[in-house]
Amino acid sequence: MENKILLTEQEIPRYFYNIMADMPNKPMPPLHPATREPITPELLEPLFPKDLILQEVSSERYIEIPGEVRRIYAKWRPAPLFRAKGLEKMLDTPAKIYYKYEGVSPAGSHKPNTAVAQAFYNKIAGTKKITTETGAGQWGTALAYACQAFGMECEVYMVRASYDHKPYRKVMMNAFDAQVYPSPSDRTEFGRKVLKENPESTGSLGIAISEAIERASLEPDTHYALGSVLNHVLLHQTIIGQETIVQMEKAGDMPDMIVAPFGGGSNFAGIVFPFLRMNLAENMNIRCIAVEPTSCPKLTRGEFRYDFGDTAGKTPLLPMYTLGHDFIPSPIHAGGLRYHGAGVLVSQLLKDGLIEAVAERQDQCFKAGLDFIKAEGIIPAPEATHAISTVIREALRCKEEGRSQTILFNLCGHGHFDMSAYDAYLSGNIKDAEVRDEQISASMAGTDMFQPA
Ligand SMILES: *Cc1c(COP(=O)(O)O)cnc(C)c1O
């Protein structure tokens, strides 16, 4: 058996898969914060091009991928699927472990899969500039790359904590000609308000989103792009799982369990949704496990409620698992997993018991990450180590119970820009702050007034 399963360029998927078509319970509609009535798609027009709004509300099962988008994907796709023989040996487990490696993209993660698609639909709609936020810098890099590829400007609001701690991510965005500002910034009304209240604010994803949205709604020919959470973002990522199904078939195997880290849900949905279609439509029974950090536990300790996607309360109200839009998680190294809410599609699937969620401690994740580095030779992004920690526990359980299972996980990005995080772990400087129940109920109270009667 080969350890690496590759596909040809012709095998890049031709369609995005829309799980909305196969969900037993469709998600509840987004609501207008003032009227609490379902929003009309036109309300989103200042922020997104028409094609993306149509995808956001579509229930068509397959949406064709434009040729130009597939041509750009071909620079790094199809992404390789690996059999983790080294890790299996290290754990001495009867389990078979596979991972899809998305770190081969220009940004080093799965994020360009949607950045390129979003940039394309903006370009054909006449957009000149796209604004966005970035936490750890992965999404900003991906969008900067995609905007540059289509000759558009890109303006990025980068969470202050990362701006200070990850200078090379900023340089990478600058190399793609993007403008990068630390958030909170003095370029927006909301940023100035936050700075006035707390000049030392290290920012949050929610604050940066508010700033990027404010800029996009004020400037002409300017749109906004989000790197996770929304339906169309999850839709674009389904090329990951579609490729993986073909690769697993080539390997003569099928997963019993799929594991992926969870920030807003896009890489999880990307690998899981095409397999979940087989659960829903073909009576398969694959376990799908989302892994979040214990410091930002919206899936395992949050509640399913209507809440805002940002901190300022400018987005529509979304029905999702949330910790409350005021929740500010401790500054763990897996910046991509520090978001208060979960995408609407994944939230509904979790509510319906069709997927599972677990939380992992940061120190355990780094330990798992280092085992993986030694066993497989690839440095995982801190986000990806969350999946690895769960995979190792499941593989050891197989060993205990003496049964073989096939485990697939998404190695959604490499950690080449995160060596200071590994350094902190190796020098014993990783702390895990417990999230107290009172902290969650306090931030949750901020959503009480928005619950439908
Ligand atoms: C952004 C990011 C995540 C988290 O976002 P999702 O939308 O949940 O995938 C996880 N891993 C990496 C490497 C990321 O860049």
The ligand as an ORCA input file, in Angstrom:
! r2SCAN-3c Opt
* xyz 0 1
  C      -8.715     29.497     10.005
  C      -8.151     28.214     10.373
  C      -8.891     27.315     11.171
  C     -10.232     27.590     11.758
  O     -11.239     27.947     10.890
  P     -12.339     26.940     10.349
  O     -13.241     27.801      9.571
  O     -13.031     26.338     11.525
  O     -11.643     25.944      9.542
  C      -8.305     26.094     11.468
  N      -7.085     25.779     11.023
  C      -6.357     26.612     10.250
  C      -5.003     26.181      9.807
  C      -6.874     27.849      9.900
  O      -6.145     28.671      9.130
*
